[in-house]
Amino acid sequence: MIAEDWHAELRLDDADSMATYSRVWRTLPESAVYGADAHNVINAARRDLNAR
C-alpha cells in the first residue's frame, strides 16, 4: 500500500502498519467539528496566533 502523507509518500508493506494507518484515518471524522463549532475552533486559533 502506498499512502501520501502531508510530508511524504509512505510505503506500508505489512498488515499491522496498514491496519494502523487505516484505523487512524477512519477515526478522523469522529474528531472533526463542523458549522459553528468549527468557526469557534478557527477563531480561537486566530486569537492565539494574534496574541504572539
Backbone as CSV, one residue per row, in Angstrom:
resi,resn,N_x,N_y,N_z,CA_x,CA_y,CA_z,C_x,C_y,C_z
1,MET,0.853,-1.168,0.000,0.000,0.000,0.000,0.905,1.238,0.000
2,ILE,0.609,2.172,-0.878,1.314,3.451,-0.896,0.316,4.515,-0.465
3,ALA,0.693,5.285,0.530,-0.177,6.341,1.049,0.599,7.643,1.063
4,GLU,-0.070,8.715,0.700,0.553,10.024,0.762,0.174,10.692,2.072
5,ASP,1.182,11.179,2.753,1.000,11.909,3.994,1.262,13.372,3.687
6,TRP,1.130,14.242,4.665,1.335,15.667,4.430,2.775,15.982,4.086
7,HIS,3.692,15.082,4.394,5.097,15.383,4.168,5.848,14.338,3.350
8,ALA,5.226,13.208,3.047,5.970,12.154,2.359,5.027,11.115,1.770
9,GLU,5.577,10.312,0.871,4.873,9.146,0.370,5.310,7.965,1.225
10,LEU,4.359,7.235,1.756,4.659,6.121,2.647,4.400,4.796,1.952
11,ARG,5.323,3.874,2.109,5.127,2.504,1.613,4.853,1.629,2.826
12,LEU,3.632,1.175,2.921,3.224,0.316,4.033,3.135,-1.105,3.496
13,ASP,4.041,-1.954,3.958,4.105,-3.294,3.371,3.805,-4.430,4.344
14,ASP,3.384,-4.094,5.558,2.996,-5.167,6.464,1.573,-4.902,6.962
15,ALA,0.894,-5.965,7.298,-0.521,-5.884,7.662,-0.761,-4.990,8.874
16,ASP,0.113,-5.043,9.872,-0.077,-4.227,11.073,-0.004,-2.736,10.760
17,SER,0.968,-2.339,9.949,1.099,-0.918,9.584,-0.097,-0.451,8.771
18,MET,-0.542,-1.263,7.834,-1.698,-0.895,7.021,-2.952,-0.779,7.882
19,ALA,-3.123,-1.674,8.822,-4.298,-1.632,9.700,-4.269,-0.387,10.578
20,THR,-3.098,-0.060,11.119,-2.985,1.134,11.956,-3.279,2.386,11.156
21,TYR,-2.685,2.506,9.981,-2.896,3.673,9.125,-4.380,3.819,8.779
22,SER,-5.014,2.725,8.397,-6.440,2.752,8.053,-7.300,3.132,9.253
23,ARG,-6.977,2.590,10.421,-7.751,2.889,11.634,-7.652,4.365,11.987
24,VAL,-6.455,4.930,11.885,-6.283,6.353,12.193,-7.141,7.196,11.255
25,TRP,-7.104,6.925,9.968,-7.879,7.723,9.019,-9.376,7.553,9.215
26,ARG,-9.814,6.365,9.637,-11.250,6.164,9.889,-11.721,6.936,11.113
27,THR,-10.834,7.215,12.072,-11.246,7.921,13.280,-11.248,9.440,13.116
28,LEU,-10.641,9.972,12.076,-10.581,11.421,11.906,-11.957,12.089,11.864
29,PRO,-12.940,11.544,11.152,-14.257,12.198,11.156,-14.877,12.305,12.547
30,GLU,-14.521,11.387,13.443,-15.061,11.440,14.798,-14.549,12.650,15.570
31,SER,-13.351,13.131,15.214,-12.785,14.263,15.940,-12.977,15.587,15.191
32,ALA,-13.601,15.528,14.032,-13.841,16.741,13.248,-14.990,17.541,13.848
33,VAL,-14.946,18.848,13.633,-16.047,19.710,14.044,-16.559,20.451,12.818
34,TYR,-17.810,20.824,12.863,-18.464,21.435,11.714,-19.267,22.653,12.154
35,GLY,-19.623,23.485,11.207,-20.511,24.603,11.480,-19.961,25.558,12.515
36,ALA,-20.813,25.934,13.464,-20.438,26.906,14.493,-19.267,26.404,15.328
37,ASP,-19.228,25.105,15.596,-18.102,24.562,16.366,-16.788,24.745,15.615
38,ALA,-16.808,24.542,14.306,-15.597,24.747,13.503,-15.179,26.209,13.525
39,HIS,-16.133,27.103,13.418,-15.829,28.539,13.479,-15.188,28.894,14.820
40,ASN,-15.687,28.312,15.897,-15.124,28.579,17.219,-13.675,28.110,17.321
41,VAL,-13.387,26.937,16.767,-12.015,26.414,16.784,-11.092,27.326,15.983
42,ILE,-11.536,27.729,14.795,-10.727,28.603,13.935,-10.495,29.954,14.600
43,ASN,-11.548,30.529,15.160,-11.404,31.831,15.823,-10.479,31.758,17.034
44,ALA,-10.548,30.678,17.781,-9.649,30.520,18.928,-8.201,30.428,18.456
45,ALA,-7.959,29.705,17.378,-6.600,29.602,16.837,-6.114,30.962,16.347
46,ARG,-6.989,31.709,15.689,-6.600,33.056,15.221,-6.264,33.972,16.383
47,ARG,-7.065,33.925,17.440,-6.778,34.746,18.623,-5.429,34.375,19.215
48,ASP,-5.163,33.091,19.315,-3.871,32.654,19.878,-2.706,33.117,19.005
49,LEU,-2.862,33.021,17.700,-1.781,33.460,16.798,-1.574,34.975,16.875
50,ASN,-2.647,35.726,16.981,-2.528,37.190,17.046,-1.932,37.652,18.368
51,ALA,-2.072,36.844,19.412,-1.545,37.224,20.734,-0.018,37.097,20.795
52,ARG,0.555,36.431,19.839,2.018,36.215,19.867,2.766,37.362,19.323
